[in-house]
Amino acid sequence: MENLKHEKACRLSDDFFQNVIKKYGRVGARIKRAIETLFSMPEHGTWPSVKTFNIVLTLLVSNKLFDVVHEVYGKAPKLGIEIEARTLNILIKGLCQNGQLDLAFQVLDEFPRQGCKPNLRTFSTLMHGLCEKGKVDEAFKLMWRMGKEGIEADAVSFNILISGLRKQGRVEEEEGVKLLERIKRKGCYPNAGSYQEVLYGSLDAERFMDAKELMGTGENDVREG
């Protein structure tokens, strides 16, 4: 990269730098070089796109370098980056993985300030983080908020809640079954994962007849869906 800096006739594209950064990312010990490459792009006459910026943030989250994620994010203006929803979603994912839910919700508040709107991935990530902390009821409240903001839940987001209920032993209290019915009323057919979580919950509670009935219902619904 240093040699290319002196080749005035050589103009490198954003795609080129994306590939270089990804190659560095495949080798954990070279994440630092990936960051250096991002910030050296203007020296080569190429300003990074938000896509390239997001690739670096994703690499950092994947390698659990959470402190560095926020350091790089804070330098976005220096690179002329216009933050998008995906950028903020990457931050939320990293914070949730690091157990910093309060900070993750602060990033949710950052969306309107950045001219962005939270989406299904935003809320699903936060719901998963809450369920991992045993805060299933708060995850349900977040789903209601999501609906009020006009964002339709999908089978994956429902599965997050069902999994959370199962971990708390609440599937056998029929909450999981009721949630399956709610999914279908909204016109969103449960997938195999939805039934699997409720089925395991019934088996854990030794409700074998309910499990048998659920297996038949699940096979029909998944086939129709």
Salt bridges, closest charged atoms under 4 A:
GLU2 OE1 - LYS5 NZ 3.40
GLU2 OE2 - HIS6 NE2 3.89
GLU36 OE1 - ARG33 NE 3.23
GLU43 OE1 - LYS5 NZ 2.85
GLU71 OE2 - LYS75 NZ 3.82
GLU110 OE1 - ARG113 NH2 3.11
GLU132 OE2 - HIS128 NE2 3.81
GLU132 OE2 - LYS167 NZ 2.65
ASP137 OD1 - ARG170 NH2 3.02
GLU149 OE2 - ARG145 NE 3.15
GLU152 OE1 - LYS186 NZ 3.70
GLU174 OE2 - ARG207 NH2 3.67
GLU175 OE1 - ARG170 NH2 3.04
GLU181 OE2 - LYS184 NZ 3.27
GLU197 OE1 - ARG166 NH1 3.46
ASP204 OD2 - ARG166 NE 3.50
ASP210 OD2 - ARG207 NH2 2.55
ASP221 OD2 - LYS184 NZ 2.91
